[in-house]
Amino acid sequence: MSTRLSLLVLVLLGAPLSARADPYLPNNERWFTIGPLLSATPLSSKPQLGLGVETTFNVLDGITALGVFGQAQWMTEGHARLGAGIQGTLVFGGVELGVMHETGTREHLPTTGLHIAPFVTFVFGSVGVRFGIPLSEPGAAGPGLPGRTRHGREVGLVLTAKIPAKWTSKGTLEPMFPWD
């Protein structure tokens, strides 16, 4: 049963790629993507889920791409997690490097840190592992703020779905949908 399910998932994920396969490699093409972002951080002291949105803007050249990303999520602990930075992709694999900020809660102070996320992408989505590394000590509350600590380190699984749009020479976006 699990072999059939795995095969079905591979066929469904590969279908959009084969349907939109072009015989050439992109040369200096600009692409914008936007879509929902779901994250799960099961390895932290308090497991959390996050739901939000991710946008990217990349320049593709052959089998490589370089660009920027932005993320905004609402976490189940009742705070927002924001992230932004650069990303690079080689064929189907890539990495995001940037900064993240988690807003404060009753238990935690606002925390800023590094965002590192290796990912695998397949045109209409991606799967990655996200590492959030605070720039200050998690226990450092600061003067006059007893009882509240900073957010700790984060390791989480991240899933995104994306609608890609090509940036044309006229300065307009032409979305590419899986059903086109």
N, C-alpha and C positions, 0 to 999 in steps of 0.2 A: 504494500500500500504506500509506504513512504517513497519508494522508488518512482511510482507513478506520479505522486504528488510533486516530487522534485523535478521530474521530466516536464510536467505541466507548467510549473513555475518558470523553468528555463525557456520553454516555448513561448510563454506569454511575454517574458522580458525581452526575448530576442525578436519577436514579431515586429515591433516598431522599427528596430534597427534594419531588418532586412527589407521592410517596406519602403524605407526612406534612404536606402544605401545609394550613394552617388559614386560614380566611377573615378572621381578625382579627389584629391586632398585639398582642403581649404587653404587659401593663401591670403593672409591679412583680412580675414572675415571677422566681423564684430557681432557678438551674440549677447543678448540680455535674457536672463531667465528669472522667473518668479514662481513661487509655489509654497505649499504648506510644508512645515517642518515639525517633526515629532521626535522627541528625545526621551530616553529612559536612562537614569543614573542608578543602576542597581548596586553599584559597588561603594556608594557613599554611606555615611553613617545613617542617613535618613533617605531611603530610596525615593526618587521623585520622577514624575513625568512632566514633560513640557510640550506645549503646543504653541506654534507661532508661524512665522513666515520667513523665507530666505529669498534674497535677490542676489544675482551675480551679473557682472559685466566682464566678458572675456574677449580677448583677441586670439583667434585661432590661426595657426600657421603650420600647415602640415599635420603632424601627429602631436603637436604641443599646443598648449593654450596658457595664457597668463592674464590675470585679471584681478578684480576686487570682489568682495562679498560683504553682505550685511545681513544680520539675523536679529529678530526680535521674538521673544518667547514669553509666555506666562507659565510659571512653574506651579506645581500643585502645592508647594509650601506657602504660596501666596505672595510671590514676588516676581519681578520681571528679570529676564536675563537677556542682555544685549551683547552683540559681538560684531566686529568688523575687522577687515584686514585684506591681505592679498592671498591669492590662490594660484597654484600652478598645476597643470594637468599634463600627463604624458600618456597618450592613448586612452585607457580607461581608468587609470589610477591618478590620484593627485593628493595635494596637501594644502590645508588652509593654515596660515600663520597670522595672528592678529592679537587684538585686545578684547577682553570681555568685561562686562560690568553687571553685577547682580545687585538689585536694589535691596534696601533694608526690610526687615520684618520685625516682629516683636522679640524674636530670639537673636537675630543677626543684624549686624551693621552693614551698610552698603560696602561692597567689596569689588575692587578692580584687579584684574590679573591677565595672564597670558592665555591665549586660545590657540591650541594646536590640534588639528584634526585631519588625519589621513583618511581618504575616502576612495570608493570605487563608484564610478559614474556610468550611466547607461542612457544618455540623451534625455530621457524624460524623468530622471530621478537619480538618487545616489544613496549609498549606505556608507556610513563612516563611524569612526570611534573618535570621540571628542575628549580632550584633556583640558581642564581649566585649572590653572596654577595661580593662586592668589599672589599678589606682589607684596603683601604684608602677612604677618603671622596670623593664623586663624584665631588664636586666643587674645590677640591684641585689641582691647576694647577702646583704649585711648582715655585720656583724663576726663573725669566727670560722667562716664558712661558705664557704670557697674552693671553686671549681669548680662550684657549683650556682647557677643563675640562676632568676629568676621566669619563669612562663609568659608568653608574649607575647600580642599582640593576636590575636583570633579573628574570622574571617568564615566562616560556614557556612550550609549549607542544612539546614532542619529540617522533618521530616515527622512528623505525629502522627495517630493514629487515636483516636477518642474514643467512649465510651459515655456519652451525656448522661442525667442523671436530674433530674427536677423535684423541687424541695424543696416539699412540700405545706404547707398551713396547719396540719396536725397535727404537723409537724416530722419527717416521714418522707420518704424518697426513693423516687420512682417512676421506674425506668429506662425509657428509650425505646430500643428496639432497632430496627434497620433492617428486620427481618422482621416487626414487629408490624403 
